[in-house]
Amino acid sequence: MATPLEQLDLMRDLRPNWDGYGADPTDPAVIEVAKEFVRLLAALRPGDPYKDVFVSPGRAGGVLIEWADARAEHELEIEPDGTWGFLHTDRSTGQMTERRLRPTGQVVHPGVLQELRELAA
């Protein structure tokens, strides 16, 4: 089975209407950002860094990354316009927390750093 990084590379070959319902091909810039995020996850996780990390193309040219830790299940959708959408589901309570971080012209959005800090905690 291909690693998440290999799967992301394969998304470069998607053509318009790849799903039969008019989906856009995955944006190459989004693939690069997604690869960096998956690499960051791998660096933060002990043991098998890609265990239970799943990636899939979005219909609008983005990428969805899913993973879990002891406390929560996580989803990150990276969109071509630079928006990052996080969904965290607490495993013990089922409570869902959703955040959307939109580009503001800053080099690194502070919300992204906060999100990474919380994930590393």
N, C-alpha and C positions, 0 to 999 in steps of 0.2 A: 504494500500500500504506500502511496506517495506521502511524503511529509507535507505539512501545511505550506511550507515554502515552495515545494515542488508544485503543489496544487495551485498556488498563486501564480507561478510562472505559466502554468497551462492555461490560465484565464486569459492570457495575452492572445490566444488563438480564437477566442469567441468572436463571432461575427454578429452583425445586426440580426435581430430576431432569433437569437440562439435558443430561446425557449419555445419558439412557435407562437408566442403571444406578443411579439413586438419589442422584446427586451433589447436594451442598448448593450453594446460590447463593454467590457470592463475597461475603465479609463486607466491607461498605463501609469499615470502619476499616483492614482489611488492604489494600484498594485504595489508600487514602491513603498508608500507609506504603510500599507498593511504588512508588508514584509518586515519593515523596521519594527512595527509594533509586535509582531510575532517573535522576532528576535529578542525584544525586550522582555516579553513574557517568559521566554526560554531562559533568559539570564536570571530572572527572579524566582524561578521554580526549581526546587531540588528534584533529584531523580531524573525520570524521563521527562524532559522539558516539553515535549510535544504531546504527551499523554492527554487525551480528552480535549485537544485544541482542534477545532473544526473551522474551516473557511469555506465560504460559498460566494458566488457572484450575486450581486443585487440586480434587479431589473432595470435600474436607472443608471447603470455604469459604476456602481459602488461595490463594496466588499463587506460581507458580514463575517465577523470573527466571534466564535463562541468558545468558552472555556469555563472551568469550574475550579473552586478551591474548597477547603473544608467548611467555610462559612456560607458561600453563595455561588450561584450560577450567574455568569456574566455574558452579555452580548455587546458587541461594539459594531456599529454600522458606520463605515467611512464613505462619505458621498463625494461625488466629483466636484461639488462647489466648496469643499473643505469642511463641511459640517461633520461633526462626530456625534453620534447618538449612542449613549450608554443605557443599558438596562441591566439592573442587578436584582436578582431574586434571592432573598434570604432563605436558606435551606431549612431553618428551624421554624420560621413563622410564615413563610410564603409571601411575605411583604415584598412588593416590587418598588424599586426606586428608579426613576428615569431622569436622564439629563441630556440636554442637547447643547453642544458647544458649537457656536458659529464663528467663522473667521472674522477677525476685526482689523486685519492689517498688521497685527503684531507678529513677530517672528515665531514665538511660541505662546499660545494662548494659556493664561494662568490656570484655567479650568482643566486643561490637559495635565499640567503638572500636579495639580491637586488630585486629580483622578489617579494618576500614577502613584503618588505618595500613599493614598488610601489603599490601593491594591497591594503595595509593598508592605504595608503595616501588618 
